[in-house]
């Protein structure tokens, strides 16, 4: 069974503000599901979001080394 997290749990896991998670959902960067008046995130979707962020950081680092 896939683990579900609330926005608050995901924010605590990543050590970021709840608003950061909400912005990522609004921007379409993080997949979330609204049920029973609450937002839920699958743990595998959170990992995908983290991995996507890693790629953008590596790209920015590589771009800086060209200067």
N, C-alpha and C positions, 0 to 999 in steps of 0.2 A: 504494500500500500504506500502511496506517495504521501509525504508529510506536508501538511498545510500550515502556513504561518499567517498570522495577522500582520498588518502593516507595522504595528508596534513591535512585534517579535522580530520581524525582518530588520527594522531600524536598530534594535538593540544588538542583533547578531552582527550587523555591519558597523556598529558604533557610529551611526549617523542620526540626524534628526528625522523625525517622522515626516516632516515636510519634504525632505530629500527623496524619500520613498514615494510620496504622493506625486511629486514633480516627475519622477521617472515613469510612473504609471501614466500620468497625463500626457507625457511626451511620447508614449508608445515604446519606451526603452525597456520597460519591465511589464511582463504579463501578469495581470491580476484578475480575480473573479469576484464579483459582488453577489453575495448570497445572504439572505436574512438580515439585510441592512448593514453588513460588514464586508470589508474587502479581505480577500484571502490570496496568498501567493504560494504556489507550489515550490518546495525547496529546490527542485531541479531548475525551475525558472529563475530563481534567485541566483543559482550557480551560473546559469547562462549569462545573466546580467553582469555578474562579476567578471566572467571571462571576457565578455565584450569590452568591458572597461579596461582590462589588462591590455588588449590589443591596441586600443587607442592610446594608452600611455606609452607602449613600446613604439608606436608610430611617431608620436610626438618626440620621444627621446631620439629616435633615429633622425628625424628632421633637424633637430638641434645640432647634431654632430656634423651636419653638412655645412653649417655656418662657419 
